[in-house]
Amino acid sequence: MPKVIACIDGSAAAEAVCDAAVWAASQLDAPLLFMHVLEKPEMPVKGDLSGNIGLGTREHMLEELVELEEKKSRIALELGRQMLDEARQCAAERYADKTESLQRHGSLVETVLELQPQSRLLVMGRQGEAHENSPGSIGSHIETVVRAMQRPILVVMPGFSPPRRFMISYDASETAEKALDMVAQSPLLKGLECHVVMVVSNNKPEHHQRLDAACRKLEQAGFTVERSLLSGEVIETLREYQDSHSIELMVMGAYGHSKIRQFFVGSNTTKMIGSSRIPLLLLR
C-alpha cells in the first residue's frame, strides 16, 4: 500500500515534518514511513604525495582526518536513529495505523526516487540543517527532488498545524489541470475550505470561463469553492491573497515550463518555495 514518507533530519523543521506527515497519513488513511538519509561526506583523497616535503606528516594528518570522519559518521548515524525513534513515538500518540522507519547512507535524491513506487506523498522541510540559518533560502535538495519526483510533495516550515483552508494557484496550464484533477480525486484536502486563485496580466473573458470550469470540477468533487481572478505579479499577488484570506496551505502544479524557459524567465515554483510562509503542496 502506498505510504506517506517523511524526510527527517536535525533541522528546526523536523517536528513540523512529523506533524504534517501524521496529518496527511490520517487524511489519506495510509501507512507512514519516517526516513533519515545520512549523506556521505567528501573524504580527503590520498593522492601521490611523493616528492612533497613532510610526506610522513601529511599522510599521518590524512589518516587522522579519515578517522575523524568515520567517528562523525558513527555519531550522525546514532543521532539519526534517535530522531527516527522520537518521530515514531510522537506519531504513535496520534496515529494508530502502522508506522515504519528507514535509515540509509547515500544520496537523498536517489533514495526518494528508489522509494517512489511505494510513495503516495513525500513530506519535506523547506530547509535542511545546512540552510536553516539562511532566511528565504531553500534546501539544496528541494528543487532536484521536486523536478525528479512524480508524486505529490508537501513542503513545510517550522510550526505546522492542520490546515482549515487552502488555495490553489491556477493558470489553466496542463500542469495546473493535472493538479486540479489530483486535488479533486484525493481525500487529502476533503472537508477543507477551498480557494481557487487565477492571476493574469490582462483580464479576458476566456480567463473567467477557464476559472469557472476549474471551480465546477472541484464543486462536483464535493468542495465548497471561493474563486478569484486577479491581476498583478504572480508571486506577490498570491502572497497578498494568502494573507488577506488566512490561507494555511498552498497547492500548485510544479515546474510546468521547460528548463530552458525557466533559465530565462525564472520559475514561479522555486520563487514560491523560497518566499512562502505557509506549507506548499506541489503536484506534478
C-alpha positions in Angstrom: 0.0 0.0 0.0 1.5 3.4 -0.9 2.9 5.3 2.0 3.3 8.8 3.3 7.1 9.2 3.5 8.5 11.8 5.9 12.1 13.0 5.5 13.6 13.5 9.0 16.8 15.4 9.8 18.2 17.5 12.6 16.8 20.8 11.3 14.2 23.0 13.0 11.6 21.8 10.6 11.8 18.1 11.7 9.0 18.4 14.2 6.8 20.1 11.6 7.6 17.3 9.1 6.5 14.8 11.7 3.3 16.7 12.4 2.5 17.2 8.7 3.1 13.6 7.9 0.8 12.4 10.7 -1.9 14.7 9.5 -1.5 13.6 5.9 -1.4 9.9 6.7 -4.6 10.3 8.8 -6.4 12.1 5.9 -5.2 9.5 3.3 -5.6 6.5 5.7 -2.1 5.5 4.6 0.9 3.8 6.2 3.6 6.2 7.5 7.3 5.9 6.9 9.9 8.1 8.6 13.1 8.2 6.6 16.6 9.5 7.5 19.3 9.7 4.9 22.9 10.1 6.0 24.7 11.5 3.0 28.4 10.6 2.6 30.8 13.5 3.3 33.6 14.2 0.9 36.6 12.3 2.2 40.1 13.6 1.7 41.7 11.8 -1.2 45.1 10.2 -0.7 47.0 11.2 -3.8 50.6 10.6 -4.9 52.5 12.8 -2.4 55.9 11.6 -3.5 58.4 14.5 -3.7 56.4 16.6 -1.3 58.1 18.0 1.8 56.7 16.5 5.0 55.4 13.3 3.3 55.1 11.3 6.5 53.4 14.2 8.4 50.9 14.7 5.7 50.0 11.0 5.5 49.5 11.0 9.3 47.2 14.0 9.1 45.2 12.4 6.3 44.8 9.3 8.4 43.6 11.4 11.3 41.1 13.2 9.1 39.7 9.8 7.8 39.4 8.6 11.4 37.7 11.8 12.4 35.2 11.5 9.5 34.5 7.9 10.5 33.8 8.9 14.1 31.5 11.8 12.9 29.7 9.3 10.7 29.0 6.9 13.6 27.7 9.7 15.8 25.5 11.1 12.9 24.1 7.5 12.4 23.2 7.1 16.0 21.7 10.6 16.1 19.6 9.8 13.1 18.3 6.6 14.8 17.3 8.6 17.8 15.5 11.1 15.6 13.6 8.3 13.9 12.7 6.8 17.2 11.4 10.1 18.6 9.4 10.7 15.4 7.7 7.3 15.6 6.9 7.8 19.3 5.4 11.2 18.5 3.3 9.7 15.7 2.2 6.7 17.8 0.4 9.1 20.2 -1.8 10.5 17.4 -1.8 7.9 14.7 -3.0 4.4 15.3 -2.1 3.0 12.0 1.3 1.4 11.0 4.5 3.5 11.2 7.9 2.4 10.0 11.4 3.9 9.9 14.2 3.6 7.4 17.8 4.8 7.6 20.1 4.9 4.6 23.6 6.0 3.7 23.9 7.8 0.4 22.0 10.4 -1.7 18.7 11.7 -0.5 17.6 12.3 -4.1 18.5 8.7 -5.2 16.8 7.3 -2.1 13.4 9.1 -2.6 13.5 8.1 -6.3 14.1 4.5 -5.3 11.1 4.7 -2.9 8.9 6.5 -5.4 6.9 3.4 -6.5 5.7 2.9 -2.9 5.2 6.6 -2.2 1.8 8.4 -2.1 3.1 11.6 -0.6 6.6 12.9 0.3 6.9 15.3 3.2 10.0 17.5 3.4 11.2 20.6 5.4 11.9 23.6 3.2 15.3 24.0 4.7 17.6 21.2 6.0 20.3 21.5 8.7 22.7 23.3 6.3 20.3 26.1 5.3 18.1 26.7 8.3 20.0 29.9 9.4 19.5 31.4 5.9 16.1 33.0 5.8 14.4 32.8 2.4 16.7 30.1 1.1 15.6 26.6 0.3 17.4 23.3 0.9 19.9 22.1 -1.6 17.8 19.0 -2.5 14.3 20.5 -2.7 14.3 21.7 -6.3 16.1 18.5 -7.5 13.6 16.2 -5.7 10.6 18.2 -6.9 11.7 18.1 -10.5 12.6 14.3 -10.3 9.6 13.0 -8.3 6.3 12.2 -10.0 4.5 12.0 -6.6 3.0 14.9 -4.6 5.4 16.7 -2.3 4.4 18.6 0.8 7.0 21.2 1.8 6.7 22.5 5.3 8.2 25.1 7.6 8.5 25.0 11.4 5.2 25.3 13.3 2.9 23.2 11.1 -0.7 22.8 12.2 -3.5 21.0 10.3 -5.0 23.5 7.7 -8.6 24.5 7.7 -8.5 26.3 4.3 -6.3 26.0 1.3 -5.8 27.8 -2.0 -4.9 26.5 -5.5 -2.8 28.6 -7.8 -4.5 28.0 -11.1 -3.2 29.3 -14.5 -5.1 26.9 -16.9 -1.8 25.2 -17.9 -1.6 21.4 -18.4 0.3 21.1 -15.1 -2.4 23.2 -13.3 -5.2 21.0 -14.8 -3.4 17.8 -13.6 -3.0 19.4 -10.2 -6.7 20.2 -10.1 -7.6 16.6 -11.0 -5.4 15.3 -8.3 -7.0 17.5 -5.6 -10.5 16.5 -6.8 -9.7 12.8 -6.7 -7.8 12.7 -3.4 -9.1 12.6 0.2 -6.2 14.6 1.5 -8.0 18.0 1.4 -11.6 16.9 1.5 -13.6 18.9 4.0 -11.3 22.0 3.9 -12.4 25.4 2.6 -11.1 25.8 -0.9 -10.0 28.9 -2.8 -9.1 28.9 -6.5 -7.0 31.9 -7.5 -6.0 32.8 -11.0 -3.5 35.7 -11.6 -3.4 37.1 -15.1 -1.6 40.1 -16.7 -4.8 41.2 -18.5 -8.4 40.3 -17.8 -10.1 38.5 -20.6 -13.5 36.6 -20.9 -11.7 33.3 -21.6 -9.9 33.6 -18.2 -13.3 33.7 -16.4 -14.5 30.7 -18.4 -11.5 28.6 -17.5 -11.6 29.6 -13.9 -15.3 28.8 -13.7 -14.7 25.4 -15.3 -11.9 24.6 -12.8 -14.1 25.5 -9.9 -17.0 23.4 -11.2 -14.7 20.4 -11.3 -13.9 20.8 -7.6 -17.5 21.5 -6.7 -18.6 18.3 -8.4 -16.0 16.5 -6.2 -17.7 17.9 -3.1 -15.6 21.1 -2.4 -17.0 24.4 -1.4 -15.1 26.8 -3.6 -14.2 30.5 -3.4 -12.9 31.8 -6.8 -10.8 34.9 -7.6 -9.5 36.3 -10.8 -6.7 38.8 -10.0 -4.2 40.9 -11.9 -0.6 41.6 -11.0 2.7 40.0 -10.4 2.1 36.3 -9.7 4.1 35.7 -6.5 3.3 39.0 -4.8 -0.5 38.7 -5.7 -0.7 35.1 -4.4 1.1 36.1 -1.2 -1.3 39.1 -0.6 -4.3 36.7 -1.1 -2.9 34.2 1.3 -2.5 36.9 4.0 -5.9 38.6 3.5 -7.8 35.3 3.5 -5.9 33.5 6.2 -4.9 30.7 3.8 -3.0 27.9 5.6 -1.9 25.7 2.7 -0.9 26.5 -0.9 -1.4 24.0 -3.7 0.3 24.4 -7.1 1.5 22.5 -10.1 5.2 22.3 -10.0 7.6 23.3 -12.8 5.1 23.4 -15.6 7.5 25.0 -18.1 10.7 23.8 -19.8 14.1 24.2 -18.1 15.2 26.5 -21.0 12.3 28.9 -20.4 12.9 28.8 -16.7 16.5 29.7 -17.3 15.4 33.0 -19.0 12.3 33.9 -17.0 12.8 32.1 -13.7 10.5 29.6 -12.1 7.4 30.5 -10.1 7.7 27.2 -8.2 11.2 27.9 -6.9 10.3 31.5 -6.1 7.2 30.4 -4.2 9.1 27.7 -2.2 11.6 30.3 -1.2 9.1 33.0 -0.2 6.1 31.2 1.2 5.3 31.4 4.8 2.8 28.5 4.7 3.2 24.9 3.6 3.2 24.1 -0.1 1.6 21.0 -1.7 3.5 20.6 -5.0 1.9 18.4 -7.7 3.4 17.1 -10.9 
